């Protein structure tokens, strides 16, 4: 069978980031240390394949702490949790391990520091996303106000416009956040921002790689879960950066081949919680149908590694 020639542009960096890698490692090490079952509050990372793999090893995923027995360890997901959650675990005398990404923890510390200085917080984030819930839950009710859009900035009511600061969800689009930050600074000239951008290095790097691939490719496939914020942002970034069609797929079986008819180039990337195995599966599926030439488009090299908590190293 004659295969149509196709150029596959592989974005780099792509896939797992250091925070996701650490969180998965924490669950695996906890299972080795304490045996099954180990409970995990919320999906450890937003990827069904990863979660199913850990379930098979003995991890039990729950949404709330009261679903966990007190005699088994519980792990908090990479997205972070409100302060009330470890407080409740301590009160119930549970063994718990916090797998919150250190870059999310940095935002928590920042929010706490601003609150101690008497500042009210504005958080740029998505309502209901576990990371947003966790960050807002670091401070008492009303101390963190959520804005999702530039329009929200016009409506937000602060206690004192001279004494406010802002933080952001780490997995948002750099460009979208820039517009909201600009609107905040226009309305509240005295607002204090983070020392460094809160959007994490991995989110930024993956978006920059997509921006480099987008003008080259007729279509783009983003490997990631529908509930993964950073994966959904990659689809948006790809479309805005000039790619005519971008599709989010959890794995190869989700690819809509009809939508790809007539293309001569495809870009492939993956969200920070998508394992390399699923990316390889998508690439293999494309190779089954086309005569593929692979070109890697690398915009950054990542060598970040986060240590696991001491309790697991003991």
Secondary structure, 3 states (H helix, E strand, C coil): CCCEEEEEEEEECCCCCHHHHHHHHHHHHHHHHHCCCEEEECCCCCCHHHHHHHHHHCEEEECCHHHCCCCCCEEECCCCCCHHHHHHHHHCCCCEEECCCHHHHHHHHHHHHHHHCCCEEEEECCCCCHHHHHHHCCCCCCCEEEECCHHHHHHCCCCCCCCEEEEECCCCCHHHHHHHHHHHHHHCCCCECCCCCCCCHHHHHHHHHHHHHHCCCCEEEEECCCCCHHHHHHHHHHHHCCCCEEEEECCHHHCCHHHHCCCCEEEEEECCCCCHHHHHHHHHHHHHHEEEEEEEEECCCCCCCCCCCHHHHC
